[in-house]
Amino acid sequence: MDKSRKFLNIKNNMKNVYESNAKAFDIQRGKTLFEKNWLDQFIQFLPKNGSVLDVGCGTADPIATYFIHNGFEIVGIDFSDGMLDIAKKRFPSFKWLNHDMREFELGIQFDGIIAWNSFFHLDHEEQTKTLTSFSKHLKPSGVLMFTAGPGHGEVLGKVNGQDVYHSSFSFKEYKSILNSLKFSIINHKLEDPDCQGHSIYLAQLN
């Protein structure tokens, strides 16, 4: 099997991987909040008690949990019912909706959108389309934060020992796409050593 077909098969199986490993993922997902510095930067651009869309929210902990504890109104979307069931039990008064980020239309806009360790599961074409959708779901001057890879390419990651697909553009490519959608990059860091090597983009809609 050639590499491209292998990647496609793994990509098409990701929903099943997350669905079958929802409880294990929740247990294994680190809760130390190593992301805090970046989450706080994101919060600086939000109004008090503002609205945040958590894309690929998973089981809601620790990312959505942090925003909820800081007084923000959270809506989470994910394509795994198993993940969402845990999120609903954890925070039953908030909205946890089954949507695929590649094809969602909520009909409302948010002060901020975060896609932490989720957006990079899309291929390049899907990422471009989804960034357009993100821009339509943000209020004027809304902020977007997402994690990606350190450069242009496709790689495999692991969820509970099973392969999952990752892809990324280069910084130059992300900047071009975001600028075309009227975003300005506020901050970014590739393979941030203080954030477990994550590559993060923080942008604001102009």
FIFI-618004 format. One record per residue: z, y, x of N, C-alpha, C in turn; residue in one letter. Coordinates in steps of 0.2 Angstrom, whole numbers, padded with zeros to 4 digits, always signed. Example, Ala and Ser with C-alpha at 12.3 -4.5 7.8 and 13.67 -1.06 7.14 Angstrom:
+0039-0028+0066+0039-0022+0062+0039-0016+0066A
+0035-0011+0064+0036-0005+0068+0039+0000+0064S
***
This chain:
+0000-0006+0004+0000+0000+0000+0000+0006+0004M
-0005+0011+0003-0005+0017+0007+0001+0022+0005D
+0002+0026+0010+0008+0031+0009+0008+0035+0002K
+0002+0037+0001+0002+0042-0005+0003+0038-0012S
+0001+0031-0012+0002+0027-0018+0010+0025-0018R
+0012+0024-0012+0019+0022-0012+0024+0028-0014K
+0022+0034-0012+0026+0040-0014+0025+0041-0022F
+0019+0040-0024+0018+0041-0032+0022+0036-0036L
+0022+0029-0033+0026+0024-0037+0033+0026-0037N
+0036+0028-0031+0043+0030-0031+0045+0036-0035I
+0040+0041-0035+0041+0047-0039+0041+0045-0047K
+0037+0041-0049+0036+0039-0056+0042+0035-0058N
+0046+0032-0053+0052+0028-0055+0058+0032-0054N
+0058+0038-0053+0064+0042-0052+0069+0042-0058M
+0066+0043-0063+0070+0044-0069+0074+0037-0070K
+0071+0032-0069+0075+0025-0070+0080+0025-0065N
+0079+0027-0059+0084+0027-0053+0090+0031-0055V
+0089+0037-0058+0095+0041-0060+0098+0039-0066Y
+0094+0036-0071+0097+0033-0077+0102+0027-0075E
+0099+0023-0071+0103+0017-0070+0109+0018-0065S
+0109+0024-0062+0114+0025-0057+0118+0031-0058N
+0118+0033-0065+0122+0039-0067+0129+0039-0065A
+0133+0034-0067+0140+0033-0065+0141+0033-0058K
+0137+0029-0054+0138+0028-0047+0137+0035-0044A
+0132+0039-0046+0130+0045-0043+0136+0050-0044F
+0139+0050-0050+0144+0055-0052+0150+0053-0047D
+0151+0047-0046+0157+0045-0041+0156+0047-0034I
+0149+0046-0032+0147+0047-0025+0146+0054-0023Q
+0144+0058-0028+0142+0065-0027+0148+0069-0024R
+0148+0072-0019+0153+0076-0015+0156+0081-0020G
+0162+0082-0020+0165+0088-0024+0169+0093-0020K
+0167+0093-0014+0171+0098-0009+0168+0105-0010T
+0163+0105-0013+0159+0112-0015+0157+0115-0008L
+0154+0111-0004+0151+0114+0002+0146+0120+0001F
+0144+0120-0005+0139+0125-0008+0142+0132-0009E
+0148+0132-0009+0152+0138-0012+0149+0145-0009K
+0147+0145-0003+0145+0152+0000+0139+0154-0004N
+0134+0149-0005+0128+0151-0008+0129+0152-0016W
+0133+0148-0019+0135+0149-0026+0138+0156-0027L
+0142+0158-0022+0145+0165-0023+0140+0171-0022D
+0135+0169-0017+0129+0174-0016+0125+0175-0023Q
+0124+0169-0026+0120+0169-0032+0124+0173-0038F
+0131+0172-0038+0135+0175-0043+0135+0183-0042I
+0134+0185-0036+0135+0192-0035+0129+0196-0039Q
+0124+0193-0041+0118+0196-0044+0118+0195-0052F
+0124+0191-0054+0124+0190-0061+0129+0195-0064L
+0128+0197-0071+0133+0201-0074+0139+0196-0076P
+0145+0199-0077+0151+0196-0079+0149+0192-0085K
+0152+0185-0085+0151+0181-0091+0143+0180-0093N
+0139+0181-0088+0132+0180-0089+0130+0173-0090G
+0123+0172-0091+0121+0165-0093+0117+0162-0087S
+0118+0156-0086+0115+0152-0081+0112+0146-0084V
+0106+0145-0082+0102+0138-0083+0103+0134-0077L
+0106+0128-0078+0107+0123-0072+0101+0118-0073D
+0096+0118-0069+0090+0114-0069+0092+0107-0065V
+0092+0102-0068+0093+0096-0065+0101+0095-0064G
+0104+0097-0070+0112+0098-0069+0116+0092-0068C
+0112+0086-0069+0116+0080-0067+0122+0079-0072G
+0128+0077-0069+0134+0076-0073+0138+0082-0073T
+0135+0088-0071+0139+0095-0071+0144+0096-0066A
+0145+0091-0062+0150+0092-0057+0148+0091-0050D
+0148+0096-0045+0152+0102-0045+0149+0108-0047P
+0142+0109-0047+0139+0115-0048+0141+0118-0054I
+0139+0115-0060+0140+0119-0066+0148+0120-0067A
+0152+0115-0065+0159+0116-0065+0161+0122-0062T
+0158+0124-0056+0160+0130-0053+0159+0136-0057Y
+0153+0136-0060+0151+0142-0064+0155+0143-0070F
+0156+0137-0074+0160+0137-0080+0167+0140-0078I
+0170+0138-0073+0177+0140-0071+0177+0147-0069H
+0171+0150-0067+0171+0157-0066+0168+0161-0072N
+0168+0158-0078+0167+0162-0084+0160+0163-0086G
+0155+0159-0083+0148+0160-0085+0147+0155-0091F
+0142+0157-0095+0139+0153-0100+0134+0148-0097E
+0135+0142-0097+0130+0137-0094+0126+0133-0099I
+0120+0133-0098+0116+0128-0101+0113+0123-0096V
+0113+0117-0097+0111+0112-0092+0105+0108-0095G
+0100+0107-0091+0095+0102-0093+0094+0097-0087I
+0092+0091-0090+0091+0085-0085+0087+0080-0089D
+0084+0075-0085+0080+0070-0089+0083+0064-0089F
+0090+0063-0087+0093+0057-0088+0099+0058-0093S
+0098+0054-0098+0103+0053-0103+0110+0051-0101D
+0110+0046-0096+0116+0044-0093+0120+0050-0089G
+0116+0054-0086+0119+0060-0083+0122+0065-0088M
+0118+0066-0093+0120+0071-0098+0126+0068-0102L
+0126+0062-0103+0132+0059-0107+0139+0061-0103D
+0139+0060-0097+0144+0062-0093+0146+0069-0093I
+0141+0073-0092+0142+0081-0093+0145+0083-0100A
+0142+0080-0105+0145+0081-0112+0152+0079-0113K
+0154+0074-0110+0161+0072-0110+0165+0077-0106K
+0163+0079-0101+0166+0083-0096+0167+0090-0099R
+0162+0093-0102+0162+0100-0105+0158+0100-0112F
+0162+0097-0117+0159+0096-0123+0157+0102-0127P
+0159+0108-0125+0158+0114-0129+0151+0118-0126S
+0148+0115-0121+0142+0118-0118+0136+0114-0120F
+0130+0117-0119+0124+0114-0120+0121+0110-0114K
+0120+0103-0115+0117+0099-0110+0111+0095-0114W
+0105+0097-0112+0099+0096-0115+0095+0091-0111L
+0092+0086-0114+0087+0082-0111+0080+0085-0111N
+0078+0088-0105+0072+0091-0104+0070+0089-0097H
+0063+0088-0096+0060+0087-0089+0058+0094-0087D
+0061+0096-0081+0059+0103-0078+0052+0104-0078M
+0048+0099-0077+0041+0100-0077+0038+0103-0083R
+0041+0101-0089+0039+0103-0096+0044+0105-0100E
+0047+0111-0099+0052+0113-0104+0051+0120-0106F
+0052+0121-0112+0052+0128-0115+0058+0129-0120E
+0063+0133-0118+0069+0134-0122+0068+0140-0126L
+0064+0144-0125+0063+0150-0130+0068+0155-0129G
+0072+0155-0123+0077+0160-0122+0077+0161-0114I
+0080+0167-0112+0080+0169-0105+0087+0169-0103Q
+0088+0169-0096+0094+0168-0093+0095+0173-0088F
+0101+0175-0086+0103+0179-0081+0101+0176-0074D
+0102+0170-0074+0101+0166-0068+0099+0159-0069G
+0095+0156-0064+0093+0149-0064+0094+0146-0058I
+0098+0140-0058+0099+0137-0052+0096+0129-0052I
+0093+0127-0047+0090+0120-0047+0092+0118-0040A
+0098+0115-0040+0101+0113-0033+0100+0105-0033W
+0097+0103-0028+0095+0096-0026+0092+0093-0032N
+0087+0097-0035+0083+0094-0041+0076+0096-0040S
+0075+0102-0039+0068+0105-0039+0064+0101-0034F
+0067+0099-0028+0063+0096-0023+0060+0089-0024F
+0062+0087-0030+0059+0080-0032+0052+0081-0035H
+0050+0087-0036+0043+0088-0039+0038+0088-0033L
+0032+0086-0035+0027+0087-0030+0025+0094-0029D
+0020+0096-0025+0018+0103-0024+0015+0106-0030H
+0011+0103-0033+0008+0106-0039+0013+0107-0044E
+0017+0102-0045+0023+0103-0050+0027+0108-0049E
+0029+0109-0042+0033+0115-0040+0030+0122-0042Q
+0024+0122-0041+0021+0129-0042+0021+0130-0050T
+0020+0125-0054+0020+0126-0061+0027+0127-0063K
+0032+0124-0060+0039+0125-0063+0041+0132-0061T
+0040+0134-0055+0042+0141-0053+0039+0146-0058L
+0033+0145-0060+0031+0149-0066+0035+0149-0072T
+0037+0143-0074+0041+0142-0080+0048+0145-0079S
+0051+0145-0073+0057+0148-0071+0057+0155-0072F
+0051+0158-0070+0050+0166-0070+0050+0168-0078S
+0047+0164-0082+0047+0165-0089+0054+0164-0093K
+0058+0160-0090+0065+0159-0093+0070+0164-0090H
+0068+0169-0086+0073+0173-0083+0072+0180-0086L
+0078+0184-0087+0078+0190-0089+0076+0195-0083K
+0074+0201-0085+0072+0206-0080+0078+0206-0075P
+0076+0206-0068+0081+0206-0063+0085+0200-0062S
+0083+0195-0066+0086+0188-0065+0086+0185-0058G
+0090+0181-0057+0090+0178-0050+0089+0170-0051V
+0086+0167-0046+0084+0160-0045+0086+0158-0038L
+0089+0152-0038+0091+0149-0032+0089+0141-0033M
+0086+0139-0027+0084+0132-0027+0085+0129-0020F
+0085+0123-0019+0085+0120-0013+0078+0116-0012T
+0076+0116-0006+0070+0113-0004+0070+0109+0003A
+0065+0108+0005+0065+0105+0012+0064+0111+0017G
+0064+0109+0024+0063+0114+0029+0056+0116+0030P
+0051+0112+0028+0044+0114+0029+0040+0110+0025G
+0033+0111+0025+0028+0108+0021+0028+0100+0022H
+0029+0096+0017+0028+0089+0018+0031+0085+0012G
+0031+0079+0013+0034+0074+0008+0038+0069+0012E
+0044+0068+0009+0048+0063+0012+0052+0059+0006V
+0056+0053+0008+0060+0050+0004+0067+0051+0005L
+0071+0051+0000+0078+0051+0000+0081+0045-0003G
+0087+0045-0004+0091+0039-0007+0096+0041-0012K
+0096+0038-0018+0101+0038-0023+0104+0031-0024V
+0110+0030-0021+0114+0024-0022+0109+0018-0019N
+0106+0020-0013+0102+0015-0010+0095+0014-0012G
+0093+0018-0017+0086+0017-0020+0082+0023-0018Q
+0076+0022-0017+0072+0028-0014+0070+0033-0020D
+0070+0039-0018+0068+0045-0022+0063+0049-0018V
+0059+0053-0022+0054+0057-0019+0056+0064-0018Y
+0055+0067-0012+0056+0074-0011+0049+0077-0008H
+0048+0083-0010+0043+0087-0007+0045+0094-0006S
+0041+0098-0002+0043+0105+0000+0037+0108+0002S
+0036+0115+0001+0032+0119+0004+0035+0122+0010F
+0031+0126+0015+0034+0129+0020+0037+0136+0017S
+0041+0139+0021+0044+0146+0019+0038+0151+0018F
+0033+0151+0022+0028+0156+0021+0024+0154+0014K
+0024+0148+0012+0021+0146+0006+0025+0148+0000E
+0032+0146+0000+0036+0148-0005+0036+0156-0006Y
+0036+0159+0000+0036+0167-0001+0030+0169-0005K
+0024+0166-0003+0018+0168-0006+0018+0167-0014S
+0021+0161-0016+0021+0159-0023+0026+0163-0026I
+0032+0164-0024+0037+0168-0027+0035+0175-0028L
+0032+0178-0023+0029+0185-0023+0024+0186-0028N
+0019+0181-0029+0014+0181-0034+0017+0181-0041S
+0023+0178-0042+0027+0178-0048+0032+0184-0049L
+0031+0189-0045+0036+0195-0045+0043+0194-0043K
+0044+0189-0039+0050+0187-0036+0051+0190-0029F
+0056+0193-0027+0058+0195-0020+0063+0190-0017S
+0062+0187-0011+0067+0183-0008+0073+0187-0006I
+0079+0186-0008+0085+0190-0006+0088+0187+0000I
+0088+0180+0000+0091+0177+0006+0088+0170+0006N
+0087+0167+0012+0085+0160+0013+0088+0157+0019H
+0089+0151+0020+0091+0148+0026+0088+0141+0026K
+0085+0139+0032+0082+0132+0032+0087+0128+0036L
+0089+0122+0033+0094+0118+0036+0100+0121+0038E
+0103+0124+0034+0109+0128+0035+0115+0123+0037D
+0117+0124+0043+0122+0120+0046+0129+0120+0042P
+0130+0126+0039+0136+0127+0035+0136+0125+0028D
+0130+0122+0026+0129+0119+0020+0126+0112+0020C
+0128+0108+0025+0126+0101+0026+0119+0100+0027Q
+0116+0105+0030+0109+0105+0032+0104+0107+0026G
+0106+0109+0021+0102+0111+0015+0098+0117+0017H
+0092+0117+0014+0087+0123+0014+0087+0126+0008S
+0089+0133+0008+0091+0136+0001+0087+0143+0001I
+0084+0144-0005+0081+0150-0007+0084+0154-0012Y
+0086+0160-0012+0089+0164-0017+0084+0170-0018L
+0081+0171-0024+0076+0176-0025+0078+0179-0032A
+0075+0186-0032+0076+0190-0038+0070+0192-0041Q
+0070+0192-0048+0064+0194-0052+0063+0201-0052L
+0058+0204-0050+0057+0211-0050+0055+0214-0057N
***
